[in-house]
Amino acid sequence: MSGTLPGPDGRERCAWCAGAPEFVPYHDHEWGFPVSDDRRLFEKICLEGFQSGLSWRTILNKRDAFRTGFAHFEIDAVAKFTEADVERLLQDKGIVRHRGKIAAAINNAKRAQELIKEAGSIAAFVWRYEVPEGEAPPPQSQTTSPEAIALSKALKKRGWAFVGPTTVFAFMQAMGLVNDHALGCVSREKAAAERAAFKVPGRG
């Protein structure tokens, strides 16, 4: 769903966030704003992987349980998870109990450690693939992009799992690597201003 709709306060927001009240604070304060914190970036990659085949509403409503189950997505902690942790998580009714996705998150923590050694941080790596303001196609007109395809390939080459182009594009939308707020959305100009002031990690 593209375009805008008035929110509970009457202000225009991206139409997709009108479907549930929990979307509004997420939309207003998180989605589309630039992120440089590796823990948050890692969490979002994992949660987008868990969303595959499901709705974001399902994942958002389970996010606190995911954080508890996955040691708040501290990369070094998740990288140490064992088969016992997999079995523990498969019994956790608060999360999406999918063995392949749980295993992928643990694998990706190990790959994240390697990426940090390679690039200095996850942020320094993924922000190489940002879509410059003004160069993106019309907002919410696509489900992937050349940049997302390239980042997906780069991550897969390094052994990451559940990082297909559509998943990666959703990650890029959420973490501010592309400003995909709809034209007329109350958050579009705010996101653009934050991106303009954002210091890209690892970039002189």
C-alpha positions in Angstrom: 0.0 0.0 0.0 1.5 3.3 -1.1 0.5 6.9 -0.6 -0.6 8.5 2.7 -3.5 8.3 5.1 -4.3 10.5 8.1 -3.1 9.0 11.4 -4.9 9.2 14.8 -3.6 12.8 15.2 -4.8 13.7 11.7 -1.4 14.0 10.2 -0.6 12.2 7.0 1.6 9.1 7.3 2.6 6.3 4.9 -0.5 4.3 4.2 1.0 1.0 5.3 1.1 2.1 9.0 -2.6 2.8 9.1 -3.4 -0.8 9.6 -2.5 -1.2 13.2 -1.9 1.2 16.1 1.5 -0.3 17.0 2.7 0.8 13.5 2.4 4.5 14.3 5.3 4.9 16.8 7.4 2.5 14.8 6.8 4.5 11.7 7.3 7.9 13.4 10.4 7.1 15.3 12.2 4.2 13.7 11.3 3.3 10.1 13.4 5.2 7.5 15.7 7.0 9.9 19.4 6.4 9.5 21.1 3.9 11.9 24.8 3.4 12.5 24.5 1.1 15.6 25.7 -2.4 14.7 23.5 -4.1 17.3 20.4 -2.4 15.8 21.5 -3.2 12.3 22.1 -6.9 13.2 18.7 -7.1 15.0 16.9 -5.7 12.0 18.6 -8.1 9.5 17.6 -11.0 11.8 14.0 -9.8 12.2 13.6 -9.2 8.5 14.7 -12.8 8.0 12.1 -14.0 10.4 9.5 -12.0 8.6 10.1 -13.9 5.4 6.6 -15.3 4.4 4.9 -13.5 7.3 3.7 -9.9 8.1 5.8 -7.2 9.8 2.9 -6.8 12.3 3.5 -10.4 13.5 7.2 -9.7 14.0 6.8 -6.2 15.6 4.3 -7.7 18.1 6.9 -10.4 19.0 9.9 -8.1 19.0 10.3 -7.9 22.7 10.2 -11.7 23.0 12.8 -12.0 20.2 15.1 -9.6 22.0 14.8 -11.6 25.2 15.3 -14.9 23.4 18.3 -13.6 21.4 20.2 -11.9 24.1 19.0 -8.5 22.8 20.8 -9.3 19.6 24.3 -8.7 21.0 26.3 -10.1 18.2 29.0 -11.8 20.3 26.4 -13.4 22.5 24.3 -14.8 19.7 27.4 -16.1 17.9 28.0 -18.3 21.0 24.6 -19.9 20.8 24.6 -23.7 20.7 22.2 -26.4 19.7 20.8 -26.2 23.2 19.9 -22.6 22.5 18.2 -23.6 19.2 16.1 -26.1 21.1 15.3 -23.5 23.8 14.1 -21.1 21.1 12.1 -23.7 19.4 10.1 -24.0 22.6 9.6 -20.2 22.9 6.0 -19.4 22.0 6.8 -15.7 22.0 8.8 -15.9 18.8 8.6 -17.4 15.3 9.6 -21.0 15.9 11.3 -21.9 12.7 14.5 -23.9 13.0 16.0 -22.6 9.7 15.5 -19.0 10.6 16.8 -19.5 14.2 19.9 -21.2 12.8 20.3 -18.4 10.2 20.3 -15.8 13.0 23.1 -17.6 14.8 25.0 -18.1 11.6 24.7 -14.5 10.8 26.0 -13.4 14.1 29.2 -15.3 13.3 29.3 -13.8 9.8 28.7 -10.3 11.4 31.8 -10.8 13.6 33.8 -11.5 10.4 32.3 -8.5 8.6 33.2 -6.2 11.5 36.8 -7.4 11.3 36.7 -6.8 7.5 35.0 -3.5 7.3 35.3 -2.0 10.8 31.6 -2.3 11.5 28.4 -3.6 9.9 27.3 0.0 9.4 30.5 0.9 7.5 29.8 -2.0 5.1 26.0 -1.7 4.5 26.1 2.1 4.1 28.2 1.6 1.0 24.9 0.6 -0.6 22.8 3.6 0.4 20.5 5.1 -2.2 21.3 8.9 -2.3 18.5 11.3 -1.6 16.9 12.3 -4.9 18.2 9.3 -6.9 15.6 6.8 -5.7 12.5 5.9 -7.8 9.1 7.1 -6.5 8.6 6.1 -2.9 7.2 2.6 -2.2 7.0 1.8 -5.9 9.3 -1.3 -5.7 10.1 -4.2 -3.4 13.8 -4.3 -4.2 16.5 -2.2 -5.9 19.8 -2.5 -7.7 21.5 -1.5 -4.4 19.6 -4.1 -2.4 20.4 -6.8 -5.0 24.1 -5.8 -4.7 24.1 -5.8 -0.9 22.3 -9.2 -0.9 24.9 -10.7 -3.2 27.7 -9.3 -1.1 26.3 -10.7 2.1 25.5 -14.1 0.6 29.1 -14.2 -0.7 30.2 -13.9 2.9 28.0 -16.7 4.1 25.0 -14.8 5.4 21.6 -16.5 5.2 18.0 -15.3 4.7 19.3 -12.1 3.0 17.5 -12.2 -0.3 17.0 -8.9 -2.3 13.5 -8.3 -1.0 14.5 -8.9 2.6 17.6 -6.7 2.2 15.5 -3.9 0.6 13.1 -4.0 3.6 16.1 -3.7 5.9 17.4 -0.7 3.8 14.0 1.0 4.0 13.8 0.5 7.8 17.4 1.5 8.6 17.3 4.7 6.5 19.6 3.6 3.6 16.8 4.7 1.3 14.1 7.3 2.2 11.0 5.4 1.2 8.5 7.5 3.2 5.6 8.4 0.9 5.4 11.9 -0.6 3.4 14.0 1.8 4.2 11.7 4.8 4.9 13.7 8.0 8.1 11.7 8.4 9.6 12.1 4.9 11.2 15.5 5.4 12.4 14.6 8.9 14.0 11.4 7.6 15.7 13.4 4.8 17.0 16.0 7.3 18.4 13.2 9.5 20.1 11.6 6.5 21.6 14.9 5.5 23.1 15.3 8.9 24.1 11.7 9.3 27.8 10.9 9.4 28.2 7.7 7.4 30.5 5.3 9.4 33.8 4.7 7.9 33.5 7.5 5.4 36.1 10.2 5.7 
